[in-house]
Amino acid sequence: MSVPGLMIAAPASGTGKTTVMLGLLRALVQDGLVVQPFKSGPDYIDPAFHRAASGRASFNLDSWAMTPALIEGIAAKAAGADIALAEGSMGLFDGVARAGASGNGASADMAQRMGWPVILVVDVSGQAQSAAATALGFSLFMPDLPFAGVILNRVASPRHERLARAGMEAVGIKVLGALPRRGDLTLPERHLGLVQAIEHPDLDRAIGDYAAFLRAHVDLAAIVAAAAAAARTGGGALPLPPAQRIALAQDAAFSFTYPHLLDGWRQAGAEIMPFSPLADEAPALDADLVWLPGGYPELHAGRIAAAGHFLAGLRAHAQTRPVHGECGGYMVLGDALIAKDGVHHRMAGLLGLVTSHAQRRMHLGYRHARLIAPLGAIAAGTCLRGHEFHYATIVEQGDAPLAHVTDADGADVAETGSHRGHVTGSFFHMIAPAA
């Protein structure tokens, strides 16, 4: 049986949908509902916040990077829940020009596939009745996309709210809530998005404040009543593990791992053995593969460079068995990482890579990669879909490419990753095998 759900979306980034999402998750849990969170699109930070708010692991759903069968397999994680809430990314219809097997990566694609009505969080700052024109356009842009209504955000006064509501009423858009402007209800951010959940000094209290705020200003009963779902088909298996025993770096510097990958690896019988480079822990001696995820090593470069036990263990493992790094992990496998202040920090030296955050340039987008060399148990020739988001610049790169990489439009990408001996690394984060 399908679980009814909703897509919490917005016309653009920065409108407050994450605050709304976290507040709704906690408020509905407080009301006794079992709520399954999801994140539409390639985000590895928001799901940790969703878990803190709901008590259930949150999973990414991605219509460009995932096959329909994989999407259904991940959606099945909602089994046993009363309602599913998915947080959109960017604007509701924002995606890539060339669609994948399931869509172009837009939150609207996922809402339509799942049959989840959209709640649009509309920032009404600087406008009143005019906000209705935006909401009406979004409700009509994809005629077969279910549309539940709007939550007005950053309302300046009771008069402002009355005017904005009047505009919505005039075009037949249901208002599910109106949130007053509150500068104190914000989450800290840095260059890749929100500061990570594990770094927030008092996250539970903050989410509790969001829940109280939402409870006071939105119609929770109407929101729950608006949830719906499309008929589900049988889901496919989650991605298989790249090794049987995987030593996984996990701490504030290495935390960007997609939850569905870890879940799939465990379901397939793999053993995940976490360790912390920041605590100077070496990977397990009996690991078949060491995996360094992305994260924020540039913020901890000095500590990583001084973590002799970790670096020695990593180098010893690489002599006989595979080591792989994604994005931040890739940078740590290189010779040096140049921090924002220009200081050079020696890294593992397992790849001839030098990266710099002193020369910042944003790299962002979906990636299609055909492996030239194996990545653990993932054979050469395998095609992967993933996503790249970082500000590092390659200063030196002296090894053979790991993959032939293109963007979502099929254009070649210069950041091909590297391989040397048993060591591989890439700037793209793997999401799933390509269809």
Steps between C-alpha positions, in 0.01 A plus 500: 500500500633844410570755772340840439748782468567864420778689323616812685628720218557865413537731201873537573774424747515708816126530559496311833385154394756323723367679809147403395606140434673457837216667688238283330697181561534567872145632547344197332717263704390684813141434391571127499551443127780289355652726235740382229723779365654514153717751316443559131829542318870456576540642851703329773450758778123539533424130566692517830278788612191305393609207713554724801151646457310176432695218660509310169778483242437727203578386146572682175275451198643620170317480169813565291751274671275209597309242300125464559565168676752655738266789576228252589744301714595810698139619524420166666694630803174676590341165589343523844480880496176697518618771263804583285642852472753581228702819489562636153818659373543839332179607324221247446561462125877549497685212335730425210425528130567135414284267709617173648308176521241645739508874434715810503574508873237761586297464817187519284604178324518317830174643632321397181649149505408447864162669477602734783316834494724806512498750784673812368685714755468854363718783631265798494765755598451819301169398347144419601227410246771464236620181671181336373618538142812299586299232678246479218774460242657217697165327547427509124848443355466120513123438480512138619718579804288493817510833682388522864552870568749748639663600824570870506840577651662816639171680552568851634172583677134398540409742221766347273355156570143612419611645167702193403214269598258712298715456191514124546124483557439696179674234290378198696828409674457348845707659776614236749686740725664839535834529679601836647848629428739358762870576461591276793364181343784436257764231468866599454645447152837465333625459144329166421173579677391456858749436775480126561252364752779346711659845535187686613543593868135449602320341209221329692396825666512684167278241332263517796475876447422443131225254594341745744519773236333282237237376746402861579472616140403211268202268477660166582174308458447643152858418405464137608165476321660623176749210483450247222695238308506335160478124456835335573673231297757252624829666587844392390801420711718774642858538364738215582808558720845558352650256754400261778667681792508877452692733732301823474637833621229675703539825690458875447753496214360191324120475512361536147375148429161432347286301747358268234852383410586400857160335537549305178850392599377371835200324345739319266696372801790746502650599833546875548785581741497873589814681610590864563804658333451809717541279807816359333344155461638266235269293280431146619786264420266237354310739272477406132451863395552840660244763396559868573176692431473867427455759769699796621865391526602852400371622837709240685804473274751564779355227721491254210861576406601435863299175529801270466323182607220553247737586214735209572208256511361638176836467325550146629158394378562649156802279445282191456130596497273766349455850639246740352428866571209715390539878472642597842628145542663524157680817608634327812643217288710753308840651575376827646192706580538878488261660748308823449776695675760367254668260744618171343408190701662168416244225439532124448710522181329199345403697190691775321228754572531848644177694557446857610223683685697821469405498130128443537270412212166330530457163326138388505290253306403145421767266369497188281819298539627195311771341711838450333637318805315289758369668812524229762274220374334733246652391171665718238248587230218546749300819455405698809279799563593753763528863594785746552494804728818663629709816486845343475734562207743236374855639506678175409368163381758242404319165472294313244131596478251288691211552263370671192268759655228706336240738636124460470507647149766256381787751496840376616606597852868565567486360856536132407622371835826309540634152559841373603556143605222403744398863557212678325332833548244727340335836553158354421298327770358171375121475521423185303602287201372649176203345325 
